[in-house]
């Protein structure tokens, strides 16, 4: 009886802790933003945290991600990749919300996950910051296993209040961080991703785009 009571107490304590953590995470995003994002969730679109305040790149804009398992045109069940969709969310001067799809991360061999989102200078204008999204994809093949790391850099332009915001993919800035494989192969060969965390990407960008650049 005591063991059962102890288990119940422990279980309730875990639930309380998890609810506290979830509330703490949610508190960082305004309730209105949470409501709009939650309205986008359905059987084929599942929210993948985090929801990001993109204020350092453009005021009034949020970024969120949906795992997409819906029936997309051009795919069948046999050739459909795993897909993660990225959206901008913002409210204009008339308090109308705008959802803007801006990219899709797809892999044939694993489910893409958001490893981190941060802001850094990734061009020769040190006054503005760009959005850096690092996507991690776990792999489990017969011949090799590990993870893919893909870093995507975007410049946000436009105006939330005017109802027009755009995310421009910066292909040149992103190139060093794309298609990185942290993999171990059956034959003993291995590959290591050079840029798989915030610090390594920041250091590279700071060297390539120093603050003194005009």
PyMOL commands that set and color helices and strands:
alter all, ss='L'
color gray80, all
select helices_A, chain A and resi 2-27+31-39+171-177+198-208
alter helices_A, ss='H'
color red, helices_A
select strands_A, chain A and resi 45-53+61-68+82-91+97-107+112-120+130-140+144-159+164-169+180-185+190-191
alter strands_A, ss='S'
color yellow, strands_A
deselect
rebuild
show_as cartoon
